[in-house]
């Protein structure tokens, strides 16, 4: 969540600050923990708020971005406004998709069987993920992790 008073203060003192608010209308980390423990997820989902409009009402320049393809353009506009001495807020609408727990990645055939990798990819709908070792190999590097 954002601290509304920060935008007002930035505007009041003509501070050229770019604020980025990442919003997905939920307390995802709490919801994920509740899901893991089979507890009630009460209070973890919220109504969508247009933080860019709130920022505009407070005298700042506000942008809303919901597609990664638009981020470069929005950021260029934000930097331009910032260089003009304006306070900027970018409301970046992000996915509600639960992130794959990195500590459980089971993709590398040097460490996991074909069956384990297949089960992992099915569980996390991660058909296109490849092991980090593939990136290293493509760059002519190798992992320091013992096999």
ROKOLNU-806646 format. One record per atom (N, C-alpha, C): residue number from 1; atom name; residue in three letters; x, y, z. Coordinates in nm, 3 decimals, m for minus. Each point is the difference from the previous one (the first is absolute). Example, Ala and Ser with C-alpha at 12.3 -4.5 7.8 and 13.67 -1.06 7.14 Angstrom:
ROKOLNU-806646
SITE     n   atom   res      east     north        up
SITE     1      N   ALA     1.319    m0.569     0.780
SITE     1     CA   ALA    m0.089     0.119     0.000
SITE     1      C   ALA     0.090     0.120     0.000
SITE     2      N   SER    m0.035     0.105    m0.072
SITE     2     CA   SER     0.082     0.119     0.006
SITE     2      C   SER    m0.077     0.109     0.073
end
This chain:
ROKOLNU-806646
SITE     n   atom   res      east     north        up
SITE     1      N   UNK     0.084    m0.119     0.000
SITE     1     CA   UNK    m0.084     0.119     0.000
SITE     1      C   UNK     0.087     0.124     0.000
SITE     2      N   UNK    m0.058     0.110    m0.040
SITE     2     CA   UNK     0.078     0.123    m0.004
SITE     2      C   UNK    m0.034     0.087     0.118
SITE     3      N   UNK     0.089     0.088     0.033
SITE     3     CA   UNK    m0.024     0.098     0.105
SITE     3      C   UNK    m0.042     0.129    m0.068
SITE     4      N   UNK    m0.128     0.033     0.009
SITE     4     CA   UNK    m0.053     0.117    m0.070
SITE     4      C   UNK     0.074     0.128     0.037
SITE     5      N   UNK     0.038     0.012     0.125
SITE     5     CA   UNK     0.065     0.124     0.043
SITE     5      C   UNK     0.134     0.022    m0.070
SITE     6      N   UNK     0.064    m0.105    m0.047
SITE     6     CA   UNK     0.126     0.016    m0.071
SITE     6      C   UNK    m0.020     0.077    m0.130
SITE     7      N   UNK    m0.106    m0.028    m0.072
SITE     7     CA   UNK    m0.027     0.070    m0.126
SITE     7      C   UNK    m0.028     0.147     0.029
SITE     8      N   UNK    m0.085     0.028     0.097
SITE     8     CA   UNK    m0.033     0.137     0.035
SITE     8      C   UNK     0.126     0.076     0.042
SITE     9      N   UNK     0.085    m0.063     0.078
SITE     9     CA   UNK     0.124     0.064     0.043
SITE     9      C   UNK     0.092     0.025    m0.119
SITE    10      N   UNK     0.013    m0.099    m0.089
SITE    10     CA   UNK     0.082     0.019    m0.121
SITE    10      C   UNK    m0.048     0.119    m0.081
SITE    11      N   UNK    m0.132     0.010    m0.017
SITE    11     CA   UNK    m0.057     0.110    m0.078
SITE    11      C   UNK     0.020     0.133     0.072
SITE    12      N   UNK    m0.028     0.003     0.130
SITE    12     CA   UNK     0.011     0.124     0.078
SITE    12      C   UNK     0.140     0.060    m0.010
SITE    13      N   UNK     0.101    m0.085     0.004
SITE    13     CA   UNK     0.138     0.049    m0.001
SITE    13      C   UNK     0.066    m0.010    m0.137
SITE    14      N   UNK    m0.084    m0.018    m0.104
SITE    14     CA   UNK     0.051    m0.009    m0.138
SITE    14      C   UNK     0.114    m0.100    m0.014
SITE    15      N   UNK    m0.020    m0.117     0.055
SITE    15     CA   UNK     0.102    m0.104    m0.007
SITE    15      C   UNK    m0.023    m0.087    m0.123
SITE    16      N   UNK     0.095    m0.001    m0.091
SITE    16     CA   UNK    m0.014    m0.082    m0.121
SITE    16      C   UNK     0.031    m0.146     0.029
SITE    17      N   UNK    m0.098    m0.068     0.056
SITE    17     CA   UNK     0.016    m0.141     0.040
SITE    17      C   UNK    m0.090    m0.085    m0.088
SITE    18      N   UNK     0.051    m0.115    m0.044
SITE    18     CA   UNK    m0.083    m0.098    m0.070
SITE    18      C   UNK    m0.036    m0.109     0.100
SITE    19      N   UNK    m0.127    m0.010     0.032
SITE    19     CA   UNK    m0.052    m0.102     0.091
SITE    19      C   UNK    m0.061    m0.110    m0.084
SITE    20      N   UNK     0.029    m0.126     0.032
SITE    20     CA   UNK    m0.061    m0.112    m0.070
SITE    20      C   UNK    m0.074    m0.084     0.103
SITE    21      N   UNK    m0.130    m0.019    m0.026
SITE    21     CA   UNK    m0.083    m0.082     0.086
SITE    21      C   UNK    m0.035    m0.125    m0.078
SITE    22      N   UNK     0.035    m0.116     0.054
SITE    22     CA   UNK    m0.034    m0.127    m0.063
SITE    22      C   UNK    m0.130    m0.048     0.064
SITE    23      N   UNK    m0.106    m0.012    m0.080
SITE    23     CA   UNK    m0.128    m0.039     0.056
SITE    23      C   UNK    m0.055    m0.124    m0.068
SITE    24      N   UNK    m0.057    m0.087     0.082
SITE    24     CA   UNK    m0.067    m0.119    m0.053
SITE    24      C   UNK    m0.126    m0.033     0.079
SITE    25      N   UNK    m0.048     0.095     0.077
SITE    25     CA   UNK    m0.125    m0.009     0.077
SITE    25      C   UNK    m0.003    m0.115     0.101
SITE    26      N   UNK     0.116    m0.038     0.051
SITE    26     CA   UNK     0.000    m0.102     0.105
SITE    26      C   UNK     0.130     0.005     0.079
SITE    27      N   UNK    m0.008    m0.051     0.121
SITE    27     CA   UNK     0.120    m0.025     0.080
SITE    27      C   UNK     0.046    m0.141    m0.038
SITE    28      N   UNK     0.071    m0.011    m0.112
SITE    28     CA   UNK     0.035    m0.130    m0.055
SITE    28      C   UNK     0.084    m0.086     0.091
SITE    29      N   UNK     0.099     0.060     0.068
SITE    29     CA   UNK     0.087    m0.082     0.084
SITE    29      C   UNK    m0.077    m0.058     0.117
SITE    30      N   UNK    m0.097     0.073     0.053
SITE    30     CA   UNK    m0.082    m0.052     0.109
SITE    30      C   UNK    m0.098    m0.105    m0.053
SITE    31      N   UNK    m0.063     0.029    m0.114
SITE    31     CA   UNK    m0.093    m0.095    m0.061
SITE    31      C   UNK     0.071    m0.132    m0.030
SITE    32      N   UNK     0.122     0.008    m0.055
SITE    32     CA   UNK     0.076    m0.121    m0.030
SITE    32      C   UNK     0.026    m0.081     0.126
SITE    33      N   UNK     0.035     0.067     0.107
SITE    33     CA   UNK     0.026    m0.070     0.126
SITE    33      C   UNK    m0.127    m0.066     0.051
SITE    34      N   UNK    m0.112     0.072    m0.009
SITE    34     CA   UNK    m0.128    m0.058     0.040
SITE    34      C   UNK    m0.032    m0.123    m0.084
SITE    35      N   UNK     0.022     0.010    m0.131
SITE    35     CA   UNK    m0.028    m0.114    m0.087
SITE    35      C   UNK     0.087    m0.119     0.036
SITE    36      N   UNK     0.126     0.027     0.035
SITE    36     CA   UNK     0.092    m0.109     0.036
SITE    36      C   UNK    m0.042    m0.069     0.129
SITE    37      N   UNK    m0.064     0.074     0.089
SITE    37     CA   UNK    m0.039    m0.057     0.129
SITE    37      C   UNK    m0.148    m0.034     0.007
SITE    38      N   UNK    m0.068     0.011    m0.115
SITE    38     CA   UNK    m0.144    m0.028    m0.008
SITE    38      C   UNK    m0.082     0.089     0.093
SITE    39      N   UNK     0.050     0.119     0.028
SITE    39     CA   UNK    m0.073     0.093     0.085
SITE    39      C   UNK    m0.090     0.088    m0.086
SITE    40      N   UNK    m0.092     0.068     0.065
SITE    40     CA   UNK    m0.091     0.092    m0.068
SITE    40      C   UNK     0.080     0.116    m0.060
SITE    41      N   UNK    m0.036     0.041    m0.120
SITE    41     CA   UNK     0.072     0.111    m0.065
SITE    41      C   UNK    m0.073     0.134     0.018
SITE    42      N   UNK    m0.081     0.011     0.102
SITE    42     CA   UNK    m0.076     0.122     0.026
SITE    42      C   UNK     0.094     0.121     0.012
SITE    43      N   UNK    m0.041     0.108    m0.064
SITE    43     CA   UNK     0.074     0.126     0.012
SITE    43      C   UNK     0.123     0.011    m0.087
SITE    44      N   UNK     0.014    m0.089    m0.098
SITE    44     CA   UNK     0.120     0.006    m0.085
SITE    44      C   UNK    m0.027     0.057    m0.138
SITE    45      N   UNK    m0.126     0.025    m0.035
SITE    45     CA   UNK    m0.032     0.053    m0.133
SITE    45      C   UNK    m0.069     0.135     0.015
SITE    46      N   UNK     0.032     0.092    m0.094
SITE    46     CA   UNK    m0.048     0.137     0.009
SITE    46      C   UNK    m0.059     0.047    m0.132
SITE    47      N   UNK    m0.077     0.106     0.007
SITE    47     CA   UNK    m0.054     0.065    m0.119
SITE    47      C   UNK     0.114     0.071    m0.071
SITE    48      N   UNK    m0.001    m0.002    m0.132
SITE    48     CA   UNK     0.104     0.069    m0.076
SITE    48      C   UNK    m0.013     0.150     0.018
SITE    49      N   UNK     0.111     0.067     0.020
SITE    49     CA   UNK     0.004     0.145     0.018
SITE    49      C   UNK     0.089     0.057    m0.110
SITE    50      N   UNK    m0.041     0.114    m0.054
SITE    50     CA   UNK     0.080     0.066    m0.103
SITE    50      C   UNK     0.092     0.102     0.068
SITE    51      N   UNK     0.118    m0.045     0.039
SITE    51     CA   UNK     0.094     0.085     0.072
SITE    51      C   UNK     0.050     0.116    m0.086
SITE    52      N   UNK     0.002    m0.017    m0.131
SITE    52     CA   UNK     0.041     0.110    m0.088
SITE    52      C   UNK    m0.099     0.115     0.009
SITE    53      N   UNK    m0.128    m0.030     0.006
SITE    53     CA   UNK    m0.102     0.105     0.012
SITE    53      C   UNK     0.010     0.069     0.137
SITE    54      N   UNK     0.028    m0.077     0.103
SITE    54     CA   UNK     0.017     0.060     0.133
SITE    54      C   UNK     0.120     0.094    m0.002
SITE    55      N   UNK     0.110    m0.044    m0.063
SITE    55     CA   UNK     0.119     0.084    m0.008
SITE    55      C   UNK    m0.030     0.129    m0.076
SITE    56      N   UNK    m0.076    m0.010    m0.109
SITE    56     CA   UNK    m0.038     0.120    m0.078
SITE    56      C   UNK    m0.081     0.095     0.087
SITE    57      N   UNK    m0.091    m0.055     0.080
SITE    57     CA   UNK    m0.082     0.083     0.088
SITE    57      C   UNK     0.086     0.072     0.104
SITE    58      N   UNK     0.117    m0.053     0.028
SITE    58     CA   UNK     0.091     0.059     0.097
SITE    58      C   UNK     0.102     0.093    m0.066
SITE    59      N   UNK    m0.011     0.018    m0.131
SITE    59     CA   UNK     0.089     0.092    m0.070
SITE    59      C   UNK     0.120    m0.063    m0.068
SITE    60      N   UNK     0.008    m0.131     0.002
SITE    60     CA   UNK     0.110    m0.071    m0.064
SITE    60      C   UNK    m0.041    m0.043    m0.142
SITE    61      N   UNK     0.096    m0.050    m0.074
SITE    61     CA   UNK    m0.027    m0.060    m0.131
SITE    61      C   UNK    m0.021    m0.149     0.025
SITE    62      N   UNK    m0.109    m0.056    m0.051
SITE    62     CA   UNK    m0.030    m0.141     0.026
SITE    62      C   UNK    m0.011    m0.081    m0.127
SITE    63      N   UNK     0.056    m0.119     0.003
SITE    63     CA   UNK    m0.008    m0.094    m0.112
SITE    63      C   UNK    m0.045    m0.135     0.054
SITE    64      N   UNK    m0.077    m0.070    m0.081
SITE    64     CA   UNK    m0.037    m0.138     0.033
SITE    64      C   UNK     0.053    m0.088    m0.112
SITE    65      N   UNK     0.065    m0.109     0.037
SITE    65     CA   UNK     0.052    m0.094    m0.098
SITE    65      C   UNK    m0.043    m0.141     0.042
SITE    66      N   UNK    m0.057    m0.073    m0.096
SITE    66     CA   UNK    m0.044    m0.137     0.032
SITE    66      C   UNK     0.058    m0.103    m0.096
SITE    67      N   UNK     0.079     0.047    m0.098
SITE    67     CA   UNK     0.063    m0.093    m0.094
SITE    67      C   UNK     0.150     0.029    m0.005
SITE    68      N   UNK     0.079    m0.102     0.012
SITE    68     CA   UNK     0.146     0.017     0.000
SITE    68      C   UNK     0.046     0.069    m0.129
SITE    69      N   UNK    m0.074    m0.022    m0.109
SITE    69     CA   UNK     0.037     0.061    m0.128
SITE    69      C   UNK    m0.010     0.153     0.005
SITE    70      N   UNK    m0.076     0.054     0.093
SITE    70     CA   UNK    m0.017     0.145     0.011
SITE    70      C   UNK     0.098     0.065     0.098
SITE    71      N   UNK     0.075    m0.080     0.072
SITE    71     CA   UNK     0.084     0.052     0.108
SITE    71      C   UNK     0.108     0.096    m0.050
SITE    72      N   UNK     0.066    m0.032    m0.110
SITE    72     CA   UNK     0.105     0.089    m0.050
SITE    72      C   UNK    m0.055     0.138    m0.033
SITE    73      N   UNK    m0.116     0.003    m0.066
SITE    73     CA   UNK    m0.062     0.127    m0.037
SITE    73      C   UNK    m0.041     0.079     0.124
SITE    74      N   UNK    m0.064    m0.067     0.095
SITE    74     CA   UNK    m0.044     0.066     0.122
SITE    74      C   UNK     0.120     0.052     0.079
SITE    75      N   UNK     0.105    m0.081     0.010
SITE    75     CA   UNK     0.118     0.043     0.074
SITE    75      C   UNK     0.065     0.120    m0.067
SITE    76      N   UNK     0.003     0.002    m0.134
SITE    76     CA   UNK     0.058     0.115    m0.071
SITE    76      C   UNK    m0.081     0.126     0.030
SITE    77      N   UNK    m0.133    m0.012     0.003
SITE    77     CA   UNK    m0.085     0.116     0.033
SITE    77      C   UNK     0.023     0.043     0.145
SITE    78      N   UNK     0.016    m0.096     0.090
SITE    78     CA   UNK     0.024     0.031     0.141
SITE    78      C   UNK     0.133     0.071     0.018
SITE    79      N   UNK     0.102    m0.046    m0.069
SITE    79     CA   UNK     0.133     0.064     0.009
SITE    79      C   UNK    m0.007     0.142    m0.055
SITE    80      N   UNK    m0.073     0.020    m0.109
SITE    80     CA   UNK    m0.015     0.134    m0.058
SITE    80      C   UNK    m0.065     0.094     0.103
SITE    81      N   UNK    m0.110    m0.045     0.060
SITE    81     CA   UNK    m0.068     0.082     0.102
SITE    81      C   UNK     0.090     0.024     0.120
SITE    82      N   UNK     0.076    m0.102     0.037
SITE    82     CA   UNK     0.093     0.011     0.112
SITE    82      C   UNK     0.105     0.107    m0.029
SITE    83      N   UNK     0.053     0.001    m0.123
SITE    83     CA   UNK     0.102     0.100    m0.038
SITE    83      C   UNK    m0.058     0.140    m0.004
SITE    84      N   UNK    m0.132     0.009    m0.016
SITE    84     CA   UNK    m0.068     0.130     0.004
SITE    84      C   UNK    m0.029     0.042     0.144
SITE    85      N   UNK     0.045    m0.081     0.097
SITE    85     CA   UNK    m0.015     0.033     0.140
SITE    85      C   UNK    m0.130    m0.046     0.063
SITE    86      N   UNK    m0.072    m0.088    m0.067
SITE    86     CA   UNK    m0.131    m0.043     0.051
SITE    86      C   UNK     0.010    m0.130     0.079
SITE    87      N   UNK    m0.090    m0.012     0.096
SITE    87     CA   UNK    m0.017    m0.125     0.074
SITE    87      C   UNK    m0.081    m0.094    m0.089
SITE    88      N   UNK     0.042    m0.124    m0.007
SITE    88     CA   UNK    m0.064    m0.098    m0.087
SITE    88      C   UNK    m0.037    m0.124     0.080
SITE    89      N   UNK    m0.112    m0.058    m0.035
SITE    89     CA   UNK    m0.037    m0.130     0.056
SITE    89      C   UNK    m0.038    m0.092    m0.115
SITE    90      N   UNK     0.058    m0.119     0.000
SITE    90     CA   UNK    m0.037    m0.103    m0.097
SITE    90      C   UNK    m0.073    m0.110     0.077
SITE    91      N   UNK    m0.124    m0.025    m0.038
SITE    91     CA   UNK    m0.077    m0.109     0.057
SITE    91      C   UNK     0.019    m0.120    m0.091
SITE    92      N   UNK     0.088    m0.091     0.042
SITE    92     CA   UNK     0.034    m0.118    m0.080
SITE    92      C   UNK    m0.089    m0.116     0.044
SITE    93      N   UNK    m0.096    m0.034    m0.083
SITE    93     CA   UNK    m0.091    m0.110     0.030
SITE    93      C   UNK     0.072    m0.131    m0.031
SITE    94      N   UNK     0.022    m0.082     0.101
SITE    94     CA   UNK     0.074    m0.124    m0.017
SITE    94      C   UNK    m0.093    m0.120     0.015
SITE    95      N   UNK     0.048    m0.113    m0.041
SITE    95     CA   UNK    m0.079    m0.123     0.002
SITE    95      C   UNK    m0.028    m0.048     0.142
SITE    96      N   UNK    m0.111    m0.070     0.013
SITE    96     CA   UNK    m0.032    m0.066     0.126
SITE    96      C   UNK     0.057    m0.142     0.003
SITE    97      N   UNK     0.059    m0.043    m0.111
SITE    97     CA   UNK     0.053    m0.136    m0.005
SITE    97      C   UNK     0.099    m0.021     0.113
SITE    98      N   UNK    m0.013    m0.112     0.065
SITE    98     CA   UNK     0.092    m0.033     0.108
SITE    98      C   UNK     0.137    m0.031    m0.060
SITE    99      N   UNK     0.104     0.061     0.054
SITE    99     CA   UNK     0.133    m0.028    m0.055
SITE    99      C   UNK     0.044    m0.143     0.030
SITE   100      N   UNK     0.080    m0.053    m0.089
SITE   100     CA   UNK     0.054    m0.134     0.022
SITE   100      C   UNK     0.106     0.013     0.109
SITE   101      N   UNK    m0.009    m0.082     0.103
SITE   101     CA   UNK     0.101     0.009     0.105
SITE   101      C   UNK     0.137    m0.044    m0.053
SITE   102      N   UNK     0.089     0.095    m0.009
SITE   102     CA   UNK     0.132    m0.024    m0.059
SITE   102      C   UNK     0.074    m0.113     0.071
SITE   103      N   UNK    m0.019    m0.008     0.130
SITE   103     CA   UNK     0.072    m0.102     0.076
SITE   103      C   UNK    m0.042    m0.141    m0.038
SITE   104      N   UNK    m0.110    m0.013    m0.074
SITE   104     CA   UNK    m0.045    m0.133    m0.038
SITE   104      C   UNK     0.022    m0.031    m0.148
SITE   105      N   UNK     0.070     0.085    m0.071
SITE   105     CA   UNK     0.020    m0.025    m0.143
SITE   105      C   UNK     0.061    m0.138    m0.023
SITE   106      N   UNK    m0.068    m0.078    m0.080
SITE   106     CA   UNK     0.048    m0.134    m0.033
SITE   106      C   UNK     0.000    m0.011    m0.152
SITE   107      N   UNK     0.103     0.054    m0.061
SITE   107     CA   UNK     0.007     0.006    m0.145
SITE   107      C   UNK     0.126    m0.062    m0.059
SITE   108      N   UNK     0.104    m0.009     0.078
SITE   108     CA   UNK     0.131    m0.040    m0.052
SITE   108      C   UNK     0.016    m0.152     0.001
SITE   109      N   UNK     0.016    m0.060    m0.120
SITE   109     CA   UNK     0.016    m0.146    m0.007
SITE   109      C   UNK     0.127    m0.051     0.068
SITE   110      N   UNK     0.093     0.091     0.032
SITE   110     CA   UNK     0.120    m0.043     0.073
SITE   110      C   UNK    m0.034    m0.032     0.146
SITE   111      N   UNK    m0.115     0.048     0.046
SITE   111     CA   UNK    m0.038    m0.018     0.140
SITE   111      C   UNK    m0.132    m0.075     0.018
SITE   112      N   UNK    m0.087     0.001    m0.102
SITE   112     CA   UNK    m0.133    m0.058     0.014
SITE   112      C   UNK    m0.030    m0.095    m0.115
SITE   113      N   UNK    m0.082    m0.100     0.029
SITE   113     CA   UNK    m0.037    m0.096    m0.104
SITE   113      C   UNK    m0.099     0.064    m0.097
SITE   114      N   UNK    m0.014    m0.060    m0.115
SITE   114     CA   UNK    m0.095     0.048    m0.101
SITE   114      C   UNK    m0.141     0.004     0.058
SITE   115      N   UNK    m0.035    m0.100     0.082
SITE   115     CA   UNK    m0.132    m0.005     0.061
SITE   115      C   UNK    m0.021     0.115     0.098
SITE   116      N   UNK     0.103     0.031     0.081
SITE   116     CA   UNK    m0.010     0.110     0.096
SITE   116      C   UNK    m0.017     0.134    m0.073
SITE   117      N   UNK     0.075     0.019    m0.106
SITE   117     CA   UNK    m0.008     0.124    m0.078
SITE   117      C   UNK    m0.138     0.013    m0.064
SITE   118      N   UNK    m0.049    m0.109    m0.057
SITE   118     CA   UNK    m0.132     0.003    m0.064
SITE   118      C   UNK    m0.108     0.031     0.103
SITE   119      N   UNK     0.004    m0.063     0.115
SITE   119     CA   UNK    m0.099     0.024     0.106
SITE   119      C   UNK     0.006     0.145     0.047
SITE   120      N   UNK     0.120     0.052     0.013
SITE   120     CA   UNK     0.017     0.139     0.043
SITE   120      C   UNK    m0.061     0.097    m0.101
SITE   121      N   UNK     0.032    m0.021    m0.127
SITE   121     CA   UNK    m0.052     0.088    m0.105
SITE   121      C   UNK    m0.152    m0.006    m0.008
SITE   122      N   UNK    m0.057    m0.117     0.021
SITE   122     CA   UNK    m0.146    m0.013    m0.001
SITE   122      C   UNK    m0.061     0.072     0.120
SITE   123      N   UNK     0.058    m0.020     0.118
SITE   123     CA   UNK    m0.053     0.061     0.122
SITE   123      C   UNK    m0.003     0.151    m0.009
SITE   124      N   UNK     0.107     0.059    m0.054
SITE   124     CA   UNK     0.011     0.146    m0.004
SITE   124      C   UNK    m0.031     0.060    m0.137
SITE   125      N   UNK    m0.054    m0.083    m0.089
SITE   125     CA   UNK    m0.031     0.046    m0.136
SITE   125      C   UNK     0.121     0.075    m0.058
SITE   126      N   UNK     0.114    m0.066     0.005
SITE   126     CA   UNK     0.128     0.063    m0.034
SITE   126      C   UNK     0.068    m0.070    m0.117
SITE   127      N   UNK    m0.078    m0.034    m0.102
SITE   127     CA   UNK     0.055    m0.073    m0.113
SITE   127      C   UNK     0.118     0.070    m0.067
SITE   128      N   UNK     0.000     0.132     0.000
SITE   128     CA   UNK     0.103     0.073    m0.073
SITE   128      C   UNK     0.123     0.034     0.083
SITE   129      N   UNK    m0.002    m0.031     0.130
SITE   129     CA   UNK     0.117     0.028     0.083
SITE   129      C   UNK     0.114    m0.096    m0.035
SITE   130      N   UNK     0.119     0.055     0.002
SITE   130     CA   UNK     0.118    m0.083    m0.023
SITE   130      C   UNK     0.095     0.019     0.117
SITE   131      N   UNK     0.087    m0.096     0.026
SITE   131     CA   UNK     0.090     0.013     0.113
SITE   131      C   UNK     0.102     0.112    m0.021
SITE   132      N   UNK     0.042     0.061     0.109
SITE   132     CA   UNK     0.099     0.107    m0.005
SITE   132      C   UNK     0.129    m0.047    m0.067
SITE   133      N   UNK     0.031    m0.126     0.016
SITE   133     CA   UNK     0.122    m0.054    m0.060
SITE   133      C   UNK    m0.001     0.015    m0.152
SITE   134      N   UNK    m0.119     0.001    m0.062
SITE   134     CA   UNK    m0.010     0.020    m0.145
SITE   134      C   UNK     0.044     0.140    m0.039
SITE   135      N   UNK    m0.034     0.100     0.083
SITE   135     CA   UNK     0.046     0.137    m0.025
SITE   135      C   UNK     0.152     0.009     0.013
SITE   136      N   UNK     0.053    m0.066     0.103
SITE   136     CA   UNK     0.145     0.001     0.021
SITE   136      C   UNK     0.070    m0.063    m0.119
SITE   137      N   UNK    m0.050    m0.116    m0.043
SITE   137     CA   UNK     0.061    m0.071    m0.112
SITE   137      C   UNK    m0.001     0.086    m0.126
SITE   138      N   UNK    m0.112     0.071    m0.024
SITE   138     CA   UNK    m0.011     0.086    m0.119
SITE   138      C   UNK     0.104     0.111     0.001
SITE   139      N   UNK     0.044     0.040     0.121
SITE   139     CA   UNK     0.101     0.106     0.013
SITE   139      C   UNK     0.141    m0.058     0.016
SITE   140      N   UNK     0.012    m0.132    m0.012
SITE   140     CA   UNK     0.131    m0.063     0.014
SITE   140      C   UNK     0.048    m0.008     0.144
SITE   141      N   UNK    m0.093     0.003     0.093
SITE   141     CA   UNK     0.033    m0.006     0.142
SITE   141      C   UNK    m0.050    m0.131     0.058
SITE   142      N   UNK     0.043    m0.031     0.121
SITE   142     CA   UNK    m0.051    m0.119     0.066
SITE   142      C   UNK    m0.031     0.032     0.146
SITE   143      N   UNK    m0.089    m0.078     0.056
SITE   143     CA   UNK    m0.043     0.021     0.137
SITE   143      C   UNK     0.109    m0.039     0.098
SITE   144      N   UNK     0.004     0.071     0.110
SITE   144     CA   UNK     0.095    m0.034     0.107
SITE   144      C   UNK    m0.064    m0.098     0.098
SITE   145      N   UNK    m0.128    m0.032    m0.020
SITE   145     CA   UNK    m0.070    m0.094     0.085
SITE   145      C   UNK     0.050    m0.141    m0.028
SITE   146      N   UNK     0.032    m0.072     0.107
SITE   146     CA   UNK     0.049    m0.138    m0.017
SITE   146      C   UNK    m0.109    m0.089    m0.052
SITE   147      N   UNK     0.039    m0.089    m0.089
SITE   147     CA   UNK    m0.098    m0.095    m0.057
SITE   147      C   UNK     0.008    m0.132     0.070
end
